[in-house]
Amino acid sequence: MDGRPWIALTAVLIAVSGCARRPQSDVRPQPAPTAVFWNRAPLQPNTFAPLPLGSIKPRGWLRNQLEIQASGLSGHLDEFWPDLGPDSGWLGGTGEAWERGPYFLDGLVPLAWLLEDERLIAKARKWLDWTLNNQRPNGAIGPDPARGRYAAEWQAEDWWPNMIMLKALTQFQEATGDERVIPVMSRYFRYHLAEADKRPLIRWAQMRWAEEILSIVWLYNRTGEAELLELARKLAGQAFDWKAHFADFRYPEKIRREQANLSTHVVNNAMAMKTSAVWWQISGEASDRQAVRRLLEVMDRHHLHPNGVHSGDEHYAGLDPSQGTELCAVVEGMFSFEMLAAILGDPMFGDRLERIAFNALPAPFKPDMWAHQYDQQPNQVKCSIDKNRNWTTNGPDANIFGLEPNFGCCTANMHQGWPKFVSHLWMATRDEGLAAIAYAPSRVDARLRGGVAVAIIADTDYPFDETIRLRVHPEKAAVFPLYLRIPRWARGATIRVAGRDVAEPVRPGTFHPLERRWADGDTVELIFPMPLEAERHWRNSIVLRRGPLVLALKIGEQWIKIRGQEPHADWEVHPTTPWNYGLLVDPARASEQVALERRPMGRNPFLDEETPIVARVKARRIPEWTMVNSSAGPLPESPVASTQPDEEVVLI
């Protein structure tokens, strides 16, 4: 090492405060009221099946996140935001009648039922009941186009918002068994089939068509109606061809404003990550499975940020860590990886899901979750209104924390991230077991082999701790399999069952099978070693990672209210300490040169004062690396020369 510092990407993880952990004392298995459904012929077999909503409940720090969310915008937005007010078109009124009501429900439904929060359940039921009780005779659902308010005429005939509402309805049916949902969906899809040639998919629906295919497959697996697959094929014929888009990818760098189109839109791309896999269930074409890999390979090479999401502010923005990513792309990217894990079964999708959930998802929220950013930046050094920011197309206020910065889509759509993460931690397997897709403190209840009810409790502070302890509670002794995802980074991982190491090798990047006779109180202990590692990124910079967590420079913050009323005011955040450091770290010896300090687990581990892991490392200021238009300026090529004195900086 020659003494020249390396630039480390310093993602500012502005995070959230939380509530104390609730102990879970009742370990009697309590399976969900609805069953698991698998793809039926002629659909291609899915590897795993998501469990009905409510089968998995959050515990520990994860429950805290949902409770904070419920106490913030997610639990109160409809009380003061006009687009979700009582005049909404999705409540029969003359107000906003396009995507905002359905977006809100897509996150509110799982949040309400996972927390078993009667206040939130009542809110959700009001919207759900209106949709279910007001289906028109021809099968149409949603607002009356003659009454609702639309930003553009074409929105009144758009299929897109219905696609979102269908996802909310399926979650509601799984959680409650409500008998209205399946008949309403069957009538709606017959209506769509009858109208499809006269009103083909346009604009957003044309790009996001797989969202409807998900609900078509969901219903087909329950009813077997052949015309559902006829509709799916018709929609595919009207849809944008994402497979061709990535087979001949033409946007290897940040795009210019005049290049922007719906195919370069970051949220469309986040949704598109699952499109080919969703369609493969119907097409059966190997090229559709392969297209998923091609998409990820292309997007990772040209537009991947260290926090696990692809750049887009609001369109393809390249590898520069001062470019942003829209919050909608964060939550939709998570959902795509959840669906990819279910359909294709590659453990890599769980790795990628965790990286987004533990880094990119907490970052754009104010600690009390009463404000959010539209765009977050990995190298975020100032959150302010600046008309000269280097976004591709977004506006001057896109990275402030507020109620509706830049545009209101994220205000409506941000709610699904944590709840859907909870509901996809575990999935059913075809041999009547369970697969761990991602890890966090939680409890899962399910019926496994032979119909035996089983509860599994995950006691852990993961990803802030290396150890995950599973307590297994079948209603009676029974044989069934568990498949435990071993992250690709977890070299040297160990598994102990009932206090004994498993005999089979534990291989990173696989699902490790455990099939045995389980008795009440059996335990499984997983240990995933988390040495600090350095990853190369833009301009030879390094990203310091511990397990799935990306470390960020701790920067002093000054929160400045600029408009609006608290608690849902708008805020700028200015730095009060230097940020332009290069780390004195040899990437090959990062674990030796960075000192890790363990602290007690706080109520919210994403807050800098409560996180249980702090890193200290030598660094030097880079005076010529300055702020440009309120963002960190062009990243110097690493290693970079600096004559500044050594300092110790803190990473969290």
Buried (B, 14 or more C-beta within 10 A) or exposed (E): EEEEBBBBBBBBBBBBBBBEBEEBEEBEBBBBEBBBBEBEEEBBEBBBBBBBBBBBBBBBBBBBBBBBBBBBBBBBBBEEBBBBBEBBBBBBBBBBBBBBBBBBBBBBBBBBBBBEBEEBBEBBBEBBEBBBEBBEEEBBBBBBBEEBBBEEEEBBEBBBBBBBBBBBBBBBBBBBEBEBBBEBBBBBBBBBBBBBEEBBBBBBBBBBBBBBBBBBBBBBBBBEBEEBBBBBEBBBEBBBEBBEBBBEBEBEEBBEEEBBEBBBBBBBBBBBBBBBBBBBBBBEBEEBBBBBBBBBEBBEEBBBBBBBBBBBBBBBBBBBBBBBBBBBBBBBBBBBBBBBBBBBBBBBBBBBBBBBBBBBBBBBBBBBBBBBBBBBBBBBBBBBBBEEBBBBBBBBBBBBBBBBBBBBBBBBBBBBBBBBBBBBBBBBBEEBBBBBBBBBBBBBBBBBBEEBBBBBBBBBBBBBBBEBBBBBBBBEEBBBBBBBBBBBBBBEBBBBBEEEEBEEEBEBBBBBBBEBEBEBEBBBBBBBEBBBBBBEBBBBBBBBBBBBBBBBBBBEBEBEBBEBEEBBBBBBBBBEEBBBBBBBBBBEEBBEBBEBEEEEBBBBBBBBEBBBBBBEBBBBBBEEBEBEEBBBBEBBEBBBEBEBEEEEBBBB
